[in-house]
């Protein structure tokens, strides 16, 4: 999983929610995140394709949230950055003759399934609005 993408998408969504009556440019958003505007545009494209943001072209254009923040689950944001739906799943290629190595991947699979489920259970209960309320504005 690329944690930076989750952080970037969440930052973008929070900014759009914070300035919900304004059209924000990718350059302005990039300035807040301190990343290249091309990266922001790429992530905004993902958010647009998924129906989270709307765009307006032209000099007065930019991006706005299309969905209310209390309807956006953080689990939905997480799903956008995961390629295989798993937050954690990395394993080694251990020696099958080792007393631990011959069982570790099976045991890790169970552990990882539990971790992934717990994270998604938590994120399913967290909306963008809930998270937004934790900020001192």
C-alpha positions as CSV (number, residue, x, y, z in Angstrom):
1,X,0.0,0.0,0.0
2,X,1.2,3.5,-0.7
3,X,0.4,5.4,2.5
4,X,1.3,8.7,0.7
5,X,-1.6,8.3,-1.7
6,X,-4.1,7.8,1.1
7,X,-2.7,10.9,2.8
8,X,-2.8,12.9,-0.4
9,X,-6.4,11.9,-1.3
10,X,-7.6,12.7,2.2
11,X,-5.8,16.0,2.2
12,X,-7.4,17.0,-1.1
13,X,-10.9,15.9,0.1
14,X,-10.5,17.9,3.3
15,X,-9.4,21.0,1.5
16,X,-12.4,20.7,-0.9
17,X,-14.7,20.3,2.1
18,X,-13.1,23.2,3.9
19,X,-13.7,25.5,0.9
20,X,-16.9,23.9,-0.3
21,X,-18.3,27.1,-1.9
22,X,-15.1,27.8,-3.9
23,X,-13.5,26.2,-7.0
24,X,-10.0,25.2,-5.9
25,X,-7.2,24.9,-8.5
26,X,-4.8,22.0,-8.5
27,X,-1.9,24.5,-8.1
28,X,-3.5,25.9,-4.9
29,X,-4.2,22.4,-3.5
30,X,-0.6,21.4,-4.4
31,X,0.7,24.4,-2.5
32,X,-1.1,23.2,0.6
33,X,0.2,19.7,0.4
34,X,3.7,20.8,-0.8
35,X,3.7,18.4,-3.8
36,X,3.8,18.9,-7.5
37,X,0.5,20.0,-9.1
38,X,0.7,17.2,-11.6
39,X,0.4,14.7,-8.8
40,X,-2.6,16.6,-7.5
41,X,-4.2,16.6,-10.9
42,X,-3.6,12.8,-11.2
43,X,-5.3,12.2,-7.8
44,X,-8.1,14.7,-8.7
45,X,-8.7,12.7,-11.9
46,X,-9.1,9.5,-9.8
47,X,-11.5,11.3,-7.4
48,X,-13.5,12.6,-10.4
49,X,-13.8,9.2,-12.0
50,X,-15.0,7.8,-8.7
51,X,-17.6,10.6,-8.5
52,X,-16.2,12.3,-5.5
53,X,-15.4,15.7,-7.1
54,X,-16.7,17.8,-9.9
55,X,-14.6,20.0,-12.2
56,X,-15.2,23.4,-13.9
57,X,-12.9,24.4,-16.7
58,X,-11.7,27.9,-17.4
59,X,-10.0,30.7,-15.6
60,X,-12.6,30.6,-12.7
61,X,-12.6,26.8,-12.7
62,X,-11.2,24.2,-10.5
63,X,-12.5,21.4,-8.3
64,X,-15.3,21.0,-5.7
65,X,-16.6,18.1,-3.7
66,X,-19.6,16.4,-5.4
67,X,-20.5,14.3,-2.4
68,X,-21.2,15.6,1.1
69,X,-18.4,15.0,3.5
70,X,-20.7,13.0,5.8
71,X,-21.3,10.6,3.0
72,X,-17.6,9.9,2.2
73,X,-16.2,7.0,4.2
74,X,-12.5,6.9,4.8
75,X,-12.7,3.2,3.8
76,X,-13.8,4.3,0.3
77,X,-10.7,6.5,0.1
78,X,-8.5,3.7,1.3
79,X,-10.0,1.4,-1.4
80,X,-8.9,3.9,-4.1
81,X,-5.2,3.4,-3.2
82,X,-5.1,-0.3,-2.7
83,X,-4.4,-2.5,-5.8
84,X,-5.5,-5.8,-4.3
85,X,-7.8,-4.7,-1.5
86,X,-5.2,-5.5,1.2
87,X,-3.5,-3.0,3.5
88,X,-0.9,-5.5,4.6
89,X,0.1,-8.7,2.9
90,X,3.8,-8.9,2.4
91,X,5.6,-12.2,3.2
92,X,9.0,-13.7,2.8
93,X,10.0,-16.8,0.9
94,X,11.2,-18.8,3.9
95,X,13.1,-22.1,4.1
96,X,10.5,-24.9,4.1
97,X,12.7,-27.0,6.3
98,X,12.7,-24.4,9.1
99,X,10.3,-25.1,12.0
100,X,9.0,-21.5,11.7
101,X,9.5,-21.0,8.0
102,X,7.3,-23.9,7.0
103,X,4.3,-22.4,8.7
104,X,4.9,-18.7,8.9
105,X,3.2,-17.6,5.6
106,X,0.0,-19.5,6.6
107,X,0.1,-17.9,10.0
108,X,0.8,-14.5,8.5
109,X,-2.1,-14.9,6.2
110,X,-4.5,-15.3,9.1
111,X,-2.9,-12.4,11.0
112,X,-3.0,-10.1,8.0
113,X,-6.6,-11.0,7.3
114,X,-7.5,-9.9,10.8
115,X,-5.5,-6.7,10.6
116,X,-7.1,-5.8,7.2
117,X,-10.6,-6.5,8.5
118,X,-10.0,-4.4,11.7
119,X,-8.7,-1.5,9.7
120,X,-11.6,-1.5,7.3
121,X,-14.1,-2.0,10.1
122,X,-12.7,1.2,11.7
123,X,-12.5,3.2,8.5
124,X,-16.1,2.1,7.6
125,X,-17.2,4.0,10.7
126,X,-15.3,7.2,9.9
127,X,-16.6,9.8,7.5
128,X,-14.6,12.6,6.0
129,X,-16.8,14.9,8.1
130,X,-15.9,13.0,11.3
131,X,-12.2,13.4,10.4
132,X,-12.6,17.0,9.5
133,X,-14.1,17.8,12.9
134,X,-10.8,16.7,14.6
135,X,-9.0,19.7,13.1
136,X,-8.6,23.0,14.9
137,X,-9.7,25.4,12.3
